């Protein structure tokens, strides 16, 4: 029997921020279709009373979707554009296979007057239930207490014994911290950075200053850093998980950048230890 496999993507798709958001939608879909991920963690996803961006992409791809809000950053207040009025900002999971369980979990945010959330789900991977956590963490480097507390909560969710099983456990998202940041220490201590395991380019960035609308005000802790991440752990002590590749996606499509972030795409393969 062939070893189980999985291609995972995480991508911040920039809500309705920036210019020409409608023109960016085909580029997001085209990029997903080009890289053919099995599960996709999305951040800065828009939602309205009638639909969500995740549901629209799922319909186009023949995938399954769940959406949760609110998430970072806060939507503009006061409303600056008619297309922003009454539109939520959240996170989502798209999956080739059914998402048979999901939970919306508030994350620590002492400095915010609203309650951002993480999304925990289980996907019906052919090898067994696949646990996935999707999140976008605090972006204000001033609030490092919240950033650390949120990373610690993700570490707890990613190592929950209830998720032990036939598939690795994944934690994915825009974590708004560089790979070597102290903010991500709780995750690095108990989970594995798929980018490093997959021999991704050390100089890779996911929030480039070369983007025409780069948020330069975010500063050097975030800009020109790899702040979007895929972390994982084996599903049990005798499971050997390999990351066969780790690449950046999200170049301009027909001259239009789909997002101000780049996506991270990682290929997993796993088997049980023998002997």
N, C-alpha and C positions, 0 to 999 in steps of 0.2 A: 504494500500500500504506500502511495506517495505521501511524503511529509506534508502536513497542513501548511498553508501559506496565507498571507494577508498583505495587501497593499493599503497603507494608511496615509491619509493626508490631513493636515491642519492648515487652516487659512483664515485670516482676518480679511473680510471682503468689504469693509469700509462703508457699511450702511448706505445712507443716501448723502453722505458727505461729499465734498469736492464737486468739481464740475461734471456735468453730463452723466449723472448716475445711471440713467436709462441706457445710455450707449455702452456702459460697462458690462451690462448683464450678459450679452452674448459672449463676451470675452471670458467671463467667469465660467460659463457653461462649456465653452470650447476648450478651455484649459483642463477642466475636469474630464471631459471626454478624451482629450489627448493622453492624459496620464492614467486613466482607468483605475482609480482607487476603488477599493471595496468598502471602506468606511471613511467618512469625511467629517472632521470636526470644524465647524464654522463659527466665527465670531463676528460681531458687528453685523448682525443679520436683521433685516427689517421685517416687521410684522404689522398687519392691519386687521381690522375686524373680519375681513373676508378671506384673507390668505396670508401666507408668509413667503418670504424669498426662498426659504428651505423647501417648502411644499411645492413651489413652482419648479425648482430645480429637480426635486424628486420626481415630479410628474414627467418632466422631459427625459429623465434618465431611466425611468422605470424602477426607481429606488423607493425606499421608505424613509420617513423623516419624523423627527420630533424637534420642537422649538420650546425655548424657555426664556423668560425675561423677568426683571430687567438685568442688564449687564453693563459693563463699562464700554465707552464713556457715557455720561448722561446725554440724552437728546437735547438739542438746543432749546433754551428757555430764556427769553421769549422765542417763539417760532420765527425763523428767518425766511423760510421758503414755504410756499403752499404745499409742496410735496412732503414736508416734514410734519404737518399738522396731524396730530392723532396717531402718529406712527411709532410703534414700539421699537426698541433696540434690544436684541437678545443674542443668544447662542443657539446652536442647533447641531444635530447629528444626522447625517445622511448615511444610509447603509444599503448595500446590495441585497442583504438578507433582512428578514423581518426583525424589527426592534420589539421584543416581546415584553420588555419591562423598562420603565424609566422613572426617575425620581428627580424632582427639582429641589435643590438644597441651598438654603441661604449660606453665604460665606461671610466671615467677619469683616465689618466695615464701620469701625467706630467713628470715622471722620466723615461719613456720608449720612445724609438724611433719608436715604432710601436703602433698600436691601438687595444688593446684587446676589446672583445665584450661580451655582454650578449645576451641571446636568450629569447625572449618573444613569447609565443604561446598560442593558444586556442585549446582545445581538445574537441571532440564531445562526452562528457560523457553522458550516458543515461538520467541524470537529467537536462542536459543543458550544455552550454559552460563552460569548466573548464579552468581558466586562470593559466598558469604556467610560471614562470621565472626561467631560468637555468643560473648559473654563476660560474666562478672560479675567486676569487679575488687575488689581489697582495699578493705574498708570502714573499716579503722582508720586515721584520719588520722595517727596516730603513725608509721605505717610508710610514710612518703611515698617512701622509696627503692624499696620494692616497687611502689608505685602507679605511679611514673614508669617503672620497668622494664617493668611490664606494659603500660602505654600504648604504650611504644616497640615492644614486641613486636607489639601489635595493628596499629600503623602499618606495620610490616614485612610482616605478613600481608596487610594490605589493599592494599599496593602491590606485591606479588609479581608480577614479570613473567609468571609462569606463568598468572596469572588474566586477562591481557589478552585481549580478545575482543569479542564482539558485545553484551555487557551490561555495565552498570556493576558495580563491585565494592562490596559493602556490608560495613560493620562495625557491629554493633548490640549493644546490651546495657545493663545496669545498670553504668555505669562509676564510680559512687560518687564523682563529682566534678562540680562545676558547670561550665557551658559555658565560662566564662572562667578556670577554674582552671589553675594552672601544671601540674597533673598531666596535663591533656589537651593540653598544647602539642605533644608529638610527633605526635598525631593531627591537630591543627589545621594543622600545618605541611605535611602531605602529602595530607590528605583534606579534604572539604568537609562542614560541618555542615548536614544536610538541613533542620533546623528553621529555621535562618537563611535558607537558600535558598528555603524554602517560605513565608517571611514568617509563621512561627509567632509567636504572641503573645510579646513580650519578657518579660512578667511570669509566664509559665507555669511551674508547678512540677510535679514528679512525685513528690515525697515530702512531702506537705502535713502541717503540724502540726494541721490541722483533723480529721484522721482520728481516730476514737475510740481507736485503739491506736497512734498515731503514736510512733515511736521517738525521743522527744525527747532521749534521752541521746546520740544521734548528733551533736548539736550543730549550730551554724549553718552549717558548711561543707556539710552534707548536707540538713538539714531545711529545707523551704520553698525548695528549689532544684530546678532541672531537672538531675537526675543520670542520667537514662535517655536514651540518645542513639542516633541513626542518622547514621553518617558514610558517605560514598561518594566514589568517583572514577570518571571515565569509563573505559570499557573500552579505548579507544585514543585517540590524539591528535586524531583528527578527529571524535570523537563529542561531540555537544552534549547534555547531560543537564539537564533542567529538573525542578524540584520544584514541582508545581502546588498542593500544599496540605500543611500540617503542623498536626495537631490533637492534642489530648489526649483520651484515652478512659479509661473505668474508673469512672464514677459509680456510686452505689449502685443495685442492682437489687432491687426489692421490699424496700427498706429495709436491704439488706445490702451492704456494700462488698466487691467481689470480692477486693481486695487492699489493702495499705497503700500501695502505689505506684499511680500512674496510668500508663497506656500512652501511647506516642508512635506516631502513625500518619502516614505520609508517602506521597504519591502522586508517582511518577516517570513521566516520559515522555522518550524520547530518539530522536535521529536522527543521521545522518551529516552532517557539514559539506559543503556543496556550493560549487562555484566555485573 
